[in-house]
Amino acid sequence: MLARLLIIFLVLLCYQCGEDSIGSLSEGVKTKISKKLKQENFQGVVLIAHENEILMRETIYQKRGDQPQHLYRKHSFPLGESSKIFTTYAIKILLLEKSISESAYVSSFLPWFPYPKVRIEDLLRHTSGLPKLLEIDPNFDSPSNQNKVPIQKRLQDAKIPTSFVPGEYWKYTRIDYYILSLLIEKISGKSYADYLKEKIFLPLKMYKTFVDKRDPLPGNSGVYSNPEDLVLWQMEILSPTLLFNKQANSIFEKTVLTDAVAQDQIFFGEGIYVGDYFYWTYGKSKTISNLIYHDRNSKFFICLIDTWGSSKGELSSHKSFITETIFGARNLRIREPVTQNTEISLEEVMKEQNVPAVSIAVYKNFQLSWKKNFGIKNLDTKEKVTERTLFRAGSLSKTTLAFTVAQLMDQGLLDPYENWNHTLKKFRVNLKERKKGEIVNLDSLLSHTSGLTEKGNWDDPVNRGKKHIKEIKDTFADSSSNGLKLYYSPGSKSRYSGGGYAVIQETLSTRFRSPFSQLIDQYVAKPLQWRDSTFQQNLKTPMDFCDGHGTNGEVLEQKSFITPELSSGGLWTTSSEIGNLFLEVAKAYNGQSTILSAESAKYLLSPKMSAANLTVHALVGRGFFLNQTGDSEYFFHGGHTKGHKALAFFNAKKGYGIVILTNSENGSNLIWRILRTVSTQEKWDKFVN
């Protein structure tokens, strides 16, 4: 549901070198790609290949006579953290040679390693839970850091336990792959550099690829290569010669997190980001960044090297444009008329993707720029949407509760760090697994880090009409509980919990002796001048609302949320009204709001930890999720109620954003396409999902 990769366009004149593009891409396609990269101020190398055939290889730089050496074919560039895939391959070759399983414990080979439950596979997939000692040391990578403490000693002296049981969560740390390089050296008896040269680079004839032995974190970084060698490498990925297919293919399998609550697929394999049919990596070293993308179905390979060290979001955006151009995607026109065959209207895309209606609100310069609803409310009745037609917000509802909490904090009526254990026990929440000293507080509930979640849901007919959590029954509940349970230590990881928001809702209503609807009216609807949005359930005509639709276009029965769940998913809204809430948070973040303080807005948008079970590129804040790339800070939230999908995505510092609401289970792809189109047209800063 979340956004993917997007764009700022800087229009500057660049000149290309004299290298001729080669291969079978049409000259028109290559010219279009080259022109666009220059418009976006890209400086570096773009290489596109299909299997082993190089279709385009072009060097773009600012002016003639100013081409950096490493952009020539004969020179190599540092891969940075794109080096990980080579570490992955090397450890797999070694384990095969020595008949060692990836499930073996690291301490079996490195006796000094102070984490006996961490396995090799945990390092490969960033599920080890090792402390992020290097990420919090701003001087670690500095060449002038003469007093650098060895990583082995740091780990031993820190005496910090793993953040979670290894394998149960995903948390990125550079130490993982450094430890893998030590394993390679210990088990093979050779240096990391020599082992990769002997087992990978020479057999694949990658003569311009090597390991910089001075790199402070071999395994995580340190590999140098060039685009032509990387074409040879991706051919090994397509048809493995150094590994069996089964071993090689496991690299591209999504990581599955297993714990007491759920199994989540994470879009990270073994050293690479993965999708259903592709993988990609991003690296940056010595002001040079790169993005390597490989579509394993179509067998297209893209390598981008940027000498200005562009962010992950920027290079991902270039990649998206290149793939769209290669596959002939037509430009989406939302409000403008279609004037040429390279364009397609929003109505046509809605019809293609079987989405009956969509509502869009676009914001610019801290104010609403435009809004419009498209399509029909119900495929059976064919009734058209109006400007005030309501859509389901799904989990976007949670932002209304966070907005309310922030105002109560401003008034000194709530302490986010107050112990709520006693309150939860009153609501029949099961805290029996709590360890001594562990507390659940408002802050952890807002950020989905409380350890409190639920296995089942409260949709059972037995709960219809129930107004309090303690009255609710759940198929997973024991006789003294309602299904809500503390499954892991508060603060150890993030697990999305609608039940946690139900607890906040119930607590506020009890403490302030006010029904939830009145709290929302006082702290959200009136300040933001809402006139249509409602938490009322079981809407009936003549109210102006959309029906939800299934993947085949069938009209779905309207879901009705029980009272304690209203803050989790019960909101009916318009794109501009829920958008105005996001806008007000952005204004407050910049000290421009009369409703919310800057301090409280920054509290809501402060990162707590990775939201890995949603996306490995997201951080969880309080009531919102965060996407940070370069100097830009985006905050967002998705929503899904059966038959409705939604997204709100805003830039916290610059005051622009978008809300997209749909009335179909097919809404996600359309939301992504609209988001990319609008962000391109509006020249937004780039971001990554």
C-alpha positions in Angstrom: 0.0 0.0 0.0 2.8 2.3 0.6 4.5 4.5 -1.9 7.6 3.4 -3.9 10.1 5.5 -5.7 9.8 9.2 -6.7 11.3 12.3 -8.1 12.7 15.8 -8.1 13.6 17.1 -11.6 16.5 19.6 -11.9 16.8 21.0 -15.4 20.5 21.6 -16.3 22.5 21.2 -19.5 24.9 18.3 -19.5 27.1 16.9 -22.2 27.8 13.3 -23.0 31.1 11.7 -23.9 31.7 10.2 -27.3 30.8 6.7 -26.5 28.2 5.2 -28.9 25.2 3.4 -27.4 25.0 -0.1 -28.7 22.5 -2.9 -28.8 18.9 -3.5 -29.9 17.0 -0.7 -28.0 15.6 1.6 -30.6 17.5 4.9 -31.0 14.3 6.7 -29.9 14.2 4.9 -26.6 17.8 5.5 -25.9 17.5 9.1 -26.8 14.5 9.5 -24.5 16.4 7.9 -21.6 19.5 10.0 -22.2 17.5 13.2 -22.5 15.6 12.6 -19.3 18.6 11.7 -17.2 20.3 14.9 -18.3 17.2 16.9 -17.5 17.3 15.4 -14.0 20.9 16.4 -13.6 22.2 12.8 -13.5 26.0 12.6 -13.8 27.6 9.2 -14.2 27.1 6.0 -16.2 23.9 4.3 -17.3 24.2 0.7 -18.6 21.2 -1.4 -19.8 21.7 -5.0 -20.8 19.4 -7.9 -21.8 21.1 -11.1 -20.7 24.7 -10.7 -21.9 23.9 -8.1 -24.6 24.7 -4.5 -23.7 21.9 -2.4 -25.2 23.0 1.0 -23.9 26.1 2.3 -22.2 26.4 6.0 -21.9 28.5 8.3 -19.8 26.9 11.7 -18.8 28.8 14.4 -17.1 28.7 18.2 -16.7 31.1 19.4 -19.4 33.7 18.1 -21.7 37.1 17.7 -20.1 35.5 17.1 -16.7 34.9 13.4 -16.8 36.0 11.6 -13.6 38.4 8.7 -14.3 36.2 6.0 -12.8 33.5 6.6 -15.5 35.7 5.2 -18.2 35.3 1.5 -19.1 38.7 0.5 -17.9 38.2 1.9 -14.4 36.3 0.4 -11.4 34.2 2.2 -8.9 33.4 1.3 -5.2 30.1 -0.6 -4.8 29.7 0.4 -1.2 26.9 -1.7 0.3 26.1 -3.3 -3.1 29.1 -5.4 -2.1 26.8 -7.6 0.1 25.6 -9.8 -2.7 29.2 -11.0 -3.3 29.6 -11.8 0.4 26.4 -13.8 0.2 27.6 -15.7 -2.8 31.0 -16.4 -1.3 29.6 -17.7 2.0 27.3 -20.0 0.1 30.1 -21.4 -1.9 32.2 -21.9 1.2 29.3 -23.6 3.1 28.8 -25.9 0.2 32.5 -26.8 0.1 32.6 -27.5 3.9 29.1 -29.1 4.1 28.0 -26.5 6.6 24.3 -25.4 7.0 23.2 -21.8 7.0 21.4 -22.6 10.2 24.7 -23.2 12.0 25.5 -21.0 14.9 28.1 -18.3 14.3 29.8 -18.9 17.7 30.6 -22.5 16.5 33.2 -20.9 14.2 34.0 -17.6 16.1 34.3 -18.6 19.8 34.6 -15.0 20.8 31.3 -14.0 19.3 29.0 -13.1 22.3 25.7 -14.1 20.8 25.3 -17.9 20.9 21.8 -17.9 19.4 22.6 -16.1 16.2 22.8 -18.2 13.1 24.6 -17.6 9.8 21.2 -17.2 8.1 20.3 -14.4 10.5 23.4 -12.4 9.4 22.5 -12.9 5.8 18.9 -11.7 6.2 19.5 -8.9 8.9 17.4 -10.8 11.4 20.2 -11.2 13.9 19.2 -8.4 16.2 22.8 -7.4 16.7 23.3 -3.9 18.2 23.7 -1.0 15.7 27.0 0.0 17.2 28.4 1.4 14.0 25.3 3.3 12.9 25.3 5.3 16.1 29.1 6.2 15.8 29.3 9.2 13.5 33.1 8.9 13.4 33.5 5.3 12.5 33.9 5.8 8.8 36.1 8.8 9.1 39.7 8.3 7.8 41.0 10.5 10.5 39.6 8.3 13.3 42.9 6.9 14.5 41.4 5.5 17.8 38.9 3.2 16.2 38.0 0.4 18.5 38.0 -3.0 16.8 34.5 -4.3 16.1 35.2 -7.5 17.9 36.1 -5.6 21.1 33.0 -3.3 20.7 30.7 -6.3 20.6 32.3 -8.0 23.6 32.5 -4.8 25.7 29.0 -3.6 24.9 27.3 -6.5 26.7 24.1 -5.5 24.9 21.7 -8.3 24.3 20.1 -8.9 20.8 17.2 -6.5 20.2 14.9 -9.5 19.7 15.1 -13.3 19.4 17.1 -13.9 16.3 14.9 -14.6 13.3 11.8 -12.9 14.7 12.4 -9.4 13.3 14.3 -7.4 10.7 16.8 -4.7 11.7 19.5 -3.5 9.4 23.1 -3.3 10.8 26.4 -3.2 8.9 27.9 -5.5 11.5 26.0 -8.5 10.1 28.0 -8.6 6.9 31.3 -7.8 8.5 30.8 -10.8 10.7 30.2 -12.9 7.6 33.5 -11.8 6.2 35.2 -13.0 9.4 33.4 -16.3 9.0 34.7 -16.6 5.4 38.3 -16.0 6.6 38.0 -18.3 9.6 36.5 -21.2 7.8 38.5 -20.9 4.5 41.8 -19.9 6.0 42.2 -17.2 3.4 41.6 -13.5 3.4 38.2 -12.2 2.4 39.7 -10.5 -0.6 41.6 -13.5 -1.8 38.7 -15.9 -1.3 36.3 -13.7 -3.5 39.0 -13.3 -6.1 39.7 -17.1 -6.3 36.1 -18.3 -6.1 34.1 -15.6 -7.9 36.0 -12.9 -9.8 38.5 -15.1 -11.7 36.1 -17.9 -12.6 33.6 -15.4 -14.0 36.3 -13.4 -15.8 35.5 -10.3 -13.8 39.0 -8.9 -14.2 38.0 -5.3 -13.2 36.5 -6.4 -9.9 38.4 -6.7 -6.7 38.2 -6.0 -2.9 39.8 -3.0 -1.4 41.8 -4.5 1.5 41.8 -1.1 3.3 38.0 -1.0 3.6 37.0 -0.8 7.3 34.0 -3.1 6.9 34.8 -5.9 4.4 31.8 -8.0 3.7 29.4 -5.1 4.0 31.4 -2.9 1.5 34.8 -2.8 -0.1 34.2 -4.4 -3.5 35.1 -2.4 -6.6 33.7 -3.2 -10.1 32.6 -1.7 -13.3 29.4 -1.9 -15.3 30.7 -4.4 -17.8 31.9 -6.8 -15.1 28.5 -6.5 -13.5 26.9 -7.7 -16.7 29.0 -10.9 -16.3 27.8 -11.1 -12.7 24.1 -10.9 -13.5 24.6 -13.7 -16.0 25.8 -15.9 -13.2 22.7 -14.9 -11.3 20.5 -16.0 -14.2 22.3 -19.3 -14.8 24.4 -20.2 -11.8 27.7 -22.0 -12.4 29.3 -21.6 -9.0 26.3 -22.8 -7.0 23.5 -25.1 -7.5 20.2 -23.5 -8.5 18.6 -24.2 -5.2 21.3 -22.4 -3.3 21.4 -19.5 -5.6 17.6 -19.1 -5.7 17.4 -18.9 -1.9 19.2 -15.5 -2.2 16.1 -14.0 -3.8 13.5 -15.5 -1.5 11.7 -12.9 0.7 12.6 -13.2 4.4 9.9 -14.6 6.5 9.7 -13.4 10.1 8.3 -15.9 12.6 7.2 -15.1 16.1 4.3 -15.8 18.5 1.9 -13.6 16.5 2.4 -13.8 12.8 4.6 -14.7 9.8 5.5 -11.7 7.8 7.2 -11.6 4.4 10.0 -8.9 4.3 11.1 -7.6 0.9 14.7 -8.4 1.7 16.5 -11.6 0.6 20.1 -12.4 1.4 22.0 -9.2 1.0 19.6 -7.6 -1.5 16.2 -6.0 -1.7 13.8 -8.3 -3.5 10.4 -8.2 -5.2 8.3 -10.9 -6.8 10.5 -11.1 -9.9 13.4 -8.7 -9.4 16.1 -7.7 -7.0 18.1 -4.5 -6.5 20.9 -3.0 -4.4 22.0 0.5 -3.5 25.5 1.5 -2.4 27.4 4.7 -1.7 31.1 5.2 -1.0 33.5 8.1 -1.5 30.7 10.3 -2.9 29.9 7.7 -5.6 26.5 6.0 -5.4 25.1 3.2 -7.4 21.9 1.3 -8.0 21.9 -2.2 -9.6 18.5 -3.5 -10.7 17.8 -6.9 -12.3 14.5 -8.1 -13.6 14.8 -11.9 -13.5 11.7 -12.4 -15.7 12.4 -10.1 -18.6 16.2 -10.5 -18.0 16.8 -6.8 -18.2 19.6 -5.4 -16.2 20.2 -1.8 -15.3 23.3 -0.3 -13.6 23.4 3.4 -12.6 26.6 5.0 -11.2 26.2 8.5 -9.9 29.4 10.6 -9.2 27.5 13.1 -7.1 26.4 10.4 -4.6 22.7 10.7 -5.3 20.3 9.1 -2.7 18.6 5.8 -2.9 15.4 7.5 -3.8 16.9 9.6 -6.6 18.5 6.6 -8.3 15.4 4.5 -7.8 13.5 7.2 -9.6 15.8 7.1 -12.5 15.5 3.3 -12.6 11.7 3.6 -12.6 11.7 6.0 -15.6 14.1 3.7 -17.5 11.9 0.6 -17.0 8.7 2.4 -17.9 10.4 3.7 -21.1 11.8 0.2 -22.0 8.3 -1.4 -21.6 6.4 1.4 -23.3 4.3 2.6 -20.4 2.0 5.4 -21.4 2.1 8.7 -19.5 -0.9 9.0 -17.2 -3.1 12.2 -17.6 -5.2 12.9 -14.6 -6.8 16.3 -15.2 -5.3 17.1 -18.6 -6.8 15.8 -21.9 -5.0 13.0 -23.7 -3.4 14.5 -26.9 -1.1 11.8 -28.2 -0.8 8.0 -28.3 1.9 8.0 -25.7 -0.6 9.1 -23.1 -3.5 7.5 -21.2 -6.3 9.0 -19.2 -7.1 8.2 -15.6 -10.5 7.0 -16.6 -9.0 4.5 -19.0 -6.6 3.2 -16.3 -9.5 2.9 -13.8 -11.4 0.8 -16.4 -8.3 -1.4 -17.1 -7.6 -2.0 -13.4 -11.3 -2.4 -12.5 -11.4 0.5 -10.0 -14.9 2.1 -10.0 -14.0 5.4 -8.2 -11.0 7.3 -7.0 -10.7 10.6 -4.9 -7.6 12.7 -5.1 -6.5 15.7 -3.2 -3.1 17.4 -3.9 -1.4 19.9 -1.6 1.3 22.5 -2.4 3.0 25.2 -0.4 1.1 24.2 2.8 -2.4 24.5 1.2 -4.8 22.5 -0.9 -3.9 22.8 -4.6 -6.7 20.8 -6.2 -9.1 18.0 -5.5 -11.4 15.9 -7.6 -13.4 12.7 -7.5 -13.6 10.3 -10.5 -15.9 7.4 -11.4 -19.0 5.8 -9.9 -20.0 4.9 -6.4 -21.4 1.4 -7.2 -20.9 -0.7 -10.4 -24.5 -1.9 -10.1 -26.3 1.4 -9.8 -23.7 3.4 -11.9 -24.3 6.4 -9.7 -21.5 8.9 -10.2 -19.4 10.2 -7.3 -19.7 13.8 -6.2 -17.3 16.3 -4.7 -18.5 15.2 -1.2 -18.7 11.4 -1.7 -17.3 9.5 1.3 -14.7 6.7 1.0 -13.5 4.3 3.6 -10.2 5.5 5.2 -9.3 2.2 6.8 -6.2 2.6 9.0 -5.9 6.2 8.1 -8.4 6.5 10.9 -5.5 6.0 13.4 -4.1 9.4 12.5 -7.2 11.1 13.9 -6.5 9.5 17.3 -2.8 10.5 17.2 -3.8 14.1 16.3 -6.1 14.1 19.3 -3.4 12.7 21.6 -0.9 15.4 20.5 -3.3 18.2 21.4 -4.0 16.7 24.8 -0.3 16.5 25.3 -0.1 20.2 24.4 -2.6 20.9 27.1 -0.6 18.9 29.7 -3.4 16.4 30.1 -1.5 13.4 28.9 2.0 12.0 29.6 3.0 9.7 26.8 5.4 7.8 29.1 3.1 7.1 32.0 2.7 3.5 33.0 -0.6 2.1 31.6 -0.2 -1.5 32.9 -3.0 -1.1 35.5 -5.3 0.5 33.0 -4.8 -2.4 30.6 -5.5 -4.9 33.3 -8.8 -3.2 33.9 -9.6 -3.7 30.2 -8.9 -7.4 30.5 -5.7 -7.2 28.4 -3.4 -10.1 29.1 -0.1 -8.9 30.5 1.0 -12.2 32.1 4.0 -12.5 29.9 5.4 -9.2 31.2 8.8 -9.3 32.7 9.7 -7.4 35.8 10.0 -3.7 35.2 8.3 -3.8 31.7 5.6 -1.3 31.2 3.2 -0.4 28.4 2.6 3.3 27.9 0.9 5.6 25.4 4.1 6.2 23.5 4.6 2.5 22.8 0.9 2.0 21.8 1.0 5.0 19.4 4.2 3.6 17.7 3.1 0.0 17.6 6.1 -1.0 19.8 4.2 -1.9 23.0 4.4 -5.7 22.5 0.6 -5.7 22.6 -1.2 -7.2 19.6 -3.9 -9.7 18.7 -3.9 -13.0 16.8 -7.5 -12.8 15.7 -10.0 -10.0 15.2 -13.2 -8.8 16.7 -15.4 -9.3 13.6 -17.3 -12.1 15.2 -21.1 -11.5 15.3 -21.0 -12.0 19.0 -19.4 -8.6 19.3 -21.9 -6.5 17.4 -23.0 -3.5 19.4 -20.2 -3.9 22.0 -19.0 -0.6 23.2 -16.1 -1.5 25.5 -13.0 -3.7 25.2 -13.7 -5.7 28.3 -17.0 -6.8 26.8 -15.3 -8.2 23.6 -14.7 -11.8 22.9 -12.2 -13.3 20.5 -11.6 -16.8 19.3 -8.0 -16.7 20.6 -9.0 -15.3 24.0 -9.0 -17.2 27.3 -11.8 -16.8 29.8 -10.2 -13.7 31.4 -9.2 -11.9 28.2 -10.5 -10.4 25.0 -7.6 -11.6 22.8 -5.3 -8.7 23.4 -2.0 -10.0 24.8 1.6 -8.8 25.5 3.5 -11.1 23.1 7.0 -9.5 23.4 9.0 -7.0 25.4 7.8 -3.4 24.9 10.2 -1.5 22.7 11.9 -4.6 21.3 10.3 -4.5 17.8 7.3 -3.0 16.0 4.2 -5.0 15.4 1.2 -3.3 13.9 -1.7 -3.4 16.3 -5.2 -2.1 15.8 -6.0 -3.5 19.2 -3.4 -1.1 20.7 -5.3 1.8 19.2 -8.5 0.5 20.6 -6.9 0.6 24.0 -5.9 4.3 23.5 -9.5 5.1 22.4 -11.0 3.4 25.4 -8.6 5.0 27.8 -9.2 8.5 26.6 -12.9 8.0 26.6 -12.8 6.7 30.2 -10.3 9.3 31.5 -12.0 12.3 29.9 -15.5 10.9 30.4 -16.4 11.5 26.8 -17.5 9.2 24.0 -14.9 8.8 21.2 -17.2 10.6 18.7 -17.2 13.7 20.9 -13.5 13.7 21.4 -13.0 13.5 17.6 -15.5 16.3 17.2 -13.7 18.5 19.7 -10.1 17.9 18.7 -10.3 17.0 15.0 -13.6 17.8 13.2 -14.2 21.3 14.5 -10.6 22.6 14.4 -10.1 21.2 10.8 -13.6 22.4 9.8 -14.8 18.9 8.6 -18.3 18.9 7.3 -18.7 15.4 5.8 -16.3 12.9 7.5 -17.9 10.6 10.1 -17.2 7.6 12.2 -20.9 6.6 11.9 -21.3 2.9 10.8 -23.9 1.2 8.5 -24.3 4.2 6.2 -27.5 4.3 4.3 -28.8 6.2 1.3 -29.4 9.1 0.8 -26.0 9.6 2.5 -23.3 10.2 -0.1 -20.8 7.3 0.1 -19.0 4.7 -2.1 -19.6 1.0 -1.9 -16.6 -1.2 -1.8 -15.7 -3.6 -4.6 -13.9 -6.9 -4.9 -11.1 -7.8 -7.4 -13.7 -8.9 -10.0 -15.8 -5.8 -9.6 -18.4 -7.3 -7.3 -20.1 -5.0 -4.8 -19.1 -6.0 -1.3 -21.2 -5.9 1.9 -20.4 -2.8 4.0 -18.2 -3.6 7.0 -19.3 -2.3 10.3 -16.7 -1.6 13.0 -17.5 -2.1 16.6 -17.1 1.0 18.9 -13.6 0.2 20.3 -12.3 -0.3 16.8 -13.5 3.0 15.4 -10.1 4.7 15.9 -8.4 1.8 14.1 -10.5 1.8 10.9 -14.0 3.2 11.2 -13.6 6.6 9.5 -15.5 7.6 6.3 -13.9 10.6 4.8 -13.1 12.6 1.7 -9.6 13.0 0.3 -9.4 16.7 1.2 -10.7 16.4 4.8 -8.3 13.6 5.9 -5.7 15.5 3.8 -6.2 18.6 5.9 -5.2 16.6 9.0 -1.9 15.6 7.4 -1.5 19.2 6.2 -2.0 20.6 9.7 0.7 18.2 11.1 3.1 19.5 8.4 2.3 23.1 9.3 2.8 22.3 13.0 6.1 20.6 12.2 7.2 24.0 10.8 5.7 26.1 13.6 2.8 27.3 11.4 -0.2 25.7 13.1 -2.7 27.3 15.6 -4.0 23.9 16.5 -0.9 21.8 17.3 2.5 22.8 18.7 5.7 22.2 16.8 7.0 20.1 19.7 4.0 17.7 19.5 4.2 17.5 15.7 7.9 16.6 15.9 7.1 14.0 18.5 4.5 12.4 16.2 7.0 12.4 13.3 10.1 11.2 15.3 11.3 7.8 14.2 11.0 5.0 16.8 12.4 2.1 14.9 12.1 0.1 11.6 8.6 -0.8 10.6 10.0 -3.9 8.8 6.8 -5.9 8.8 5.3 -3.2 6.6 8.3 -2.2 4.5 12.0 -2.4 5.1 12.3 1.3 4.0 9.8 2.6 6.5 10.3 3.8 10.1 7.5 3.9 12.6 6.6 7.2 14.3 3.6 7.9 16.5 0.4 7.5 14.5 2.3 7.9 11.2 5.0 6.1 9.3 8.1 7.8 8.0 10.2 7.7 4.8 13.5 9.6 5.0 15.8 10.1 2.1 18.5 12.7 1.9 17.2 16.0 3.4 13.6 15.2 2.9 11.2 13.8 5.4 8.0 12.2 4.3 5.2 10.9 6.6 2.4 8.7 5.5 -0.2 6.1 6.3 -2.1 3.6 4.2 -5.6 2.3 4.7 -7.5 -0.9 3.8 -11.0 -1.8 4.6 -12.4 -4.7 2.5 -13.3 -3.1 -0.8 -11.5 0.2 -0.2 -7.8 1.1 -0.3 -6.2 4.5 0.6 -2.9 6.4 1.0 -1.9 9.8 2.3 1.7 10.8 1.7 3.2 14.2 2.7 6.5 16.0 2.9 6.9 17.3 6.5 9.3 20.1 5.7 8.0 21.4 2.4 4.3 21.2 2.8 3.2 19.2 -0.2 1.5 15.9 -0.4 -1.4 13.8 -1.7 -4.3 11.7 -0.6 -5.7 9.0 -2.8 -8.9 7.0 -1.9 -10.3 4.2 -3.9 -13.3 1.9 -3.6 -11.8 -1.3 -4.9 -9.5 -4.2 -3.7 -7.6 -3.4 -6.9 -6.7 0.1 -5.7 -3.1 -0.4 -4.8 -1.6 -0.3 -8.3 -3.7 2.7 -9.3 -2.6 4.5 -6.1 1.0 3.9 -7.0 0.6 5.1 -10.6 -1.2 8.3 -9.5 1.4 9.0 -6.9 4.2 8.7 -9.3 2.5 10.8 -11.9 1.6 13.7 -9.5 5.0 13.7 -7.8 6.7 13.8 -11.2 4.6 16.7 -12.4 5.0 18.6 -9.1 8.8 18.0 -9.0 8.7 16.4 -5.5 11.8 15.3 -3.7 12.4 11.6 -4.3 11.6 8.9 -1.8 11.8 5.1 -1.6 9.4 2.3 -0.5 
